Amino acid sequence: MLSPDPIRAMLDRTHDVYDIVLIDTGPVPGSLEASLVLSQVDETLLVVSQGSAQRSASQAIAHLSRMNVTVGGIIYNR
């Protein structure tokens, strides 16, 4: 039931109350909800698992670039 309009409405409501809103989505590329959410946000943080292939991170960054998404930072976890 995800679509851009309800996501935008939710973000507009939360923007009045919170300085920062974090939304956890599935992987990029490959996740439908990630693409819908990313089209509505100011910027994104890319989470990369320790030990992931550099190629995977590069593919994700290229995908985000094609979507005109601003990457605000990269988080390494695990």
N, C-alpha and C positions, 0 to 999 in steps of 0.2 A: 504494500500500500504506500510505498514511498514514491513521492513525486516532488519536483522542485518547488511548487507553490507551498505545500504544507511545511517543507523544510525552511523555506524563506520566512514564512509566518512565525514559526517557532524561534528562529534566530532573531527576528525583529523583536519578539516579546522578551527574550532573554537579554538582548542587548541593552534594554532599558534598566535592567536590574544588575547585571554582572559585567565586569570589565573584560573577562576572558571566559569563553565557553569552549570546552574541549569535547570533541565528538570522536569516539573510537569507531573505526570502520574496518571492513575487511581489507585484504591486501590490494595494492596497486601495482601493476594492472591486474585485472581479474575479478574485481568485485563490483557488482552493479551499484550497490548502495554507496560505495566510495565515490564513484563517478557522479552520482546525484548530489551527494553532500559537497564534494569538492567544487562543484559548479556554483555553490552558494556562499562559500566562506571567503574571508579576507585573506587568509594564508593557512598553510598546513605545516605540520611537523611530520617528518618522515621517520618512522621507527624501523630500525634495522637490527635484526638479531645478530649477536656476536657469532662469528663464524660463517655468516652468509657470504655467498659468492659476491664479489665486487660487481660482477655482471648483473646480478639481480638488482642491486641498488642503482646501478647506472640505468637499467631499463625503467625502473620506477621513476627516476628523476626525468628521464626523457619523456615518459608518458605524462607526467605532471606538466612539463614544459609545453608539450603539444596542447594541453588543456588550458594553457595560460594561467596555471595555478602558481602562486607565489609560495616558495618553500622558505619558511621562517627559520628552520633548523632541522637538524638530524639528531635523533635520540638512539643511542646504542643500548640494547638491553640484553639480559641473560648474563 
